[in-house]
Amino acid sequence: MDESGDVKHRILAAGRAEFARHGLSAGSVRAIGQRAGVTAAMINYYFGGKRALYDAVVAEAQGRLLERLSAAVAAGDRASLAPRLAAAYFDFLVEEQALQRLLLREMLDRGNGARPAAARHVQPLRALFERHFGRNGEAAHLAISLFGAVAGYFLYEPIVGAFLGLDPHSRTSLARRRRHVVRLTTMFNHASPQESR
């Protein structure tokens, strides 16, 4: 990676951490610069401002998630596709827990204007899912159940920890939860492939 690429990478990582913690409105360009080891002027130079950096952070993370899920699709046959998607999404969120907080915070911060942003974020994932499971209503609801079962564990981590009475991020807890969400995907075998709505 060249120096310019390294600087952009550091700014994106710092932006992801700051925006996940504080959201777009309260996120500080100064704090991002300090974490990345750059000036606010460099953030503006590379990204064109705080909103543009935020959009780049979200797009970059969503792009990596889509790559991970696409790799899971390509790794085997259709019969084992849903378990592979569940495992890939879970593994991604173990590594990238800030992404869920970032997207949730964006939805909360936007209030009634959240639907267009949500549609933009979901569209590539929805297209991937529809391509392999069809466009029928049952398949769509199963997709919501799959993604909710995976993401909810990370979004509601304090509640999950209190309910389970243990650290939800311990290696044992994560392994147990991963096995559970993969088992849940057996429901996908009952979704009719490639039906239209």
C-alpha positions in Angstrom: 0.0 0.0 0.0 1.4 3.4 -0.9 1.6 6.3 1.5 -1.6 7.9 0.2 -3.4 4.6 0.5 -2.1 4.1 4.0 -3.3 7.5 5.1 -6.8 6.9 3.7 -6.9 3.5 5.4 -6.0 5.0 8.7 -8.6 7.8 8.3 -11.3 5.2 7.4 -10.5 3.1 10.4 -10.5 6.1 12.7 -13.7 7.4 11.2 -15.4 4.0 11.7 -14.5 3.9 15.4 -15.5 7.5 16.0 -18.8 7.4 14.1 -19.8 4.0 15.7 -19.3 5.6 19.1 -20.8 9.0 18.5 -22.7 9.0 15.2 -22.3 11.5 12.4 -23.6 14.6 14.2 -21.5 14.2 17.3 -18.5 12.6 15.6 -15.4 14.8 15.8 -13.2 15.4 12.8 -10.5 16.4 15.3 -10.8 13.1 17.2 -10.7 11.2 13.9 -7.5 13.1 12.9 -5.8 12.5 16.2 -6.6 8.7 16.0 -5.4 8.5 12.4 -2.4 10.7 13.0 -3.4 13.3 10.4 -4.8 16.9 10.4 -8.5 17.8 9.8 -7.3 19.4 6.6 -5.9 16.0 5.4 -9.3 14.5 6.1 -11.0 17.1 4.0 -8.3 16.7 1.3 -8.8 12.9 1.0 -12.6 12.7 1.7 -14.1 16.2 1.2 -15.5 16.6 4.7 -17.1 14.8 7.6 -20.3 13.7 5.8 -18.3 12.4 2.8 -16.0 10.5 5.2 -19.0 9.0 6.9 -20.5 7.8 3.6 -17.1 6.4 2.7 -16.8 4.5 6.0 -20.3 3.0 5.6 -19.7 2.1 1.9 -16.3 0.5 2.6 -17.7 -1.6 5.4 -20.8 -2.6 3.4 -18.5 -3.5 0.5 -16.4 -5.8 2.7 -19.5 -7.5 4.0 -20.9 -8.0 0.5 -17.5 -9.5 -0.5 -17.5 -11.9 2.4 -21.1 -13.0 1.7 -20.4 -13.4 -2.0 -17.4 -15.6 -1.2 -19.7 -17.7 1.0 -22.1 -18.1 -1.9 -19.3 -19.2 -4.2 -17.9 -21.7 -1.7 -20.4 -24.6 -2.2 -23.8 -25.8 -3.4 -27.2 -24.3 -2.8 -28.2 -26.8 -0.2 -25.6 -25.5 2.2 -25.9 -21.9 1.2 -27.9 -20.5 4.1 -25.6 -22.0 6.7 -22.6 -20.6 4.9 -24.2 -17.1 4.7 -25.0 -17.2 8.4 -21.5 -18.3 9.4 -19.9 -15.7 7.1 -22.1 -12.9 8.4 -21.4 -13.9 12.0 -17.7 -14.1 11.5 -17.7 -10.7 9.8 -19.5 -9.2 12.8 -17.1 -10.8 15.2 -14.4 -8.9 13.4 -16.4 -5.8 12.6 -18.7 -5.1 15.5 -18.5 -1.4 14.9 -20.4 -1.8 11.6 -23.7 -2.7 13.3 -23.5 0.1 15.8 -22.6 2.5 13.0 -25.6 1.5 10.9 -28.0 1.4 13.9 -26.8 4.9 15.0 -27.4 6.2 11.5 -31.0 4.9 11.5 -31.6 6.4 14.9 -30.0 9.8 14.0 -32.0 10.1 10.8 -35.4 9.4 12.4 -38.2 9.5 9.9 -35.7 10.0 7.1 -34.0 6.7 7.8 -35.9 4.6 5.2 -34.0 5.9 2.1 -30.6 5.3 3.8 -31.7 1.9 5.0 -32.8 1.0 1.4 -29.4 2.1 0.1 -27.6 -0.1 2.6 -29.8 -3.1 2.2 -30.2 -3.1 -1.6 -26.9 -5.0 -2.5 -27.6 -7.6 0.2 -31.2 -8.0 -0.9 -30.1 -8.5 -4.5 -27.6 -11.2 -3.5 -30.2 -12.9 -1.4 -33.0 -12.8 -4.0 -30.6 -14.1 -6.7 -30.1 -17.3 -4.6 -33.3 -17.8 -2.7 -35.9 -16.2 -4.9 -38.2 -13.2 -4.5 -41.1 -14.8 -2.6 -42.3 -13.3 0.7 -41.3 -16.4 2.7 -37.7 -16.2 1.5 -37.6 -12.5 2.4 -38.9 -13.1 5.9 -36.4 -15.9 6.4 -33.6 -13.5 5.3 -34.7 -11.0 7.9 -34.8 -13.8 10.5 -31.3 -14.9 9.6 -29.8 -11.4 9.6 -31.7 -10.5 12.8 -30.5 -13.6 14.6 -26.9 -12.8 13.7 -26.9 -9.0 14.1 -29.1 -8.9 17.2 -26.5 -10.7 19.2 -24.1 -7.9 18.6 -26.5 -5.0 18.7 -28.0 -5.9 22.0 -24.8 -7.1 23.6 -25.4 -5.6 27.1 -28.8 -7.3 27.2 -27.5 -10.6 25.9 -24.7 -10.5 28.4 -27.1 -9.9 31.3 -29.6 -12.5 30.1 -26.9 -15.2 29.7 -25.0 -14.1 32.8 -21.7 -14.3 31.0 -19.5 -12.3 28.6 -21.1 -12.6 25.1 -17.8 -11.9 23.5 -15.9 -14.7 25.1 -14.6 -17.3 22.7 -16.9 -19.9 24.2 -20.0 -17.7 23.9 -19.2 -16.7 20.4 -18.6 -20.3 19.3 -21.9 -21.4 20.9 -23.9 -18.5 19.3 -22.3 -19.2 15.9 -23.4 -22.9 16.0 -26.9 -21.8 17.0 -27.4 -19.4 14.2 -26.0 -21.8 11.6 -28.5 -24.4 12.9 -31.4 -21.9 12.5 -30.8 -21.8 8.8 -32.3 -25.2 8.3 -35.6 -23.2 7.8 -34.2 -21.9 4.5 -34.5 -25.4 3.0 -38.3 -24.9 3.1 -38.2 -21.6 1.1 -39.2 -22.1 -2.5 -36.4 -21.0 -4.7 -36.9 -18.4 -7.5 -40.6 -17.8 -6.9 -41.8 -14.4 -7.8 -43.8 -12.3 -5.4 
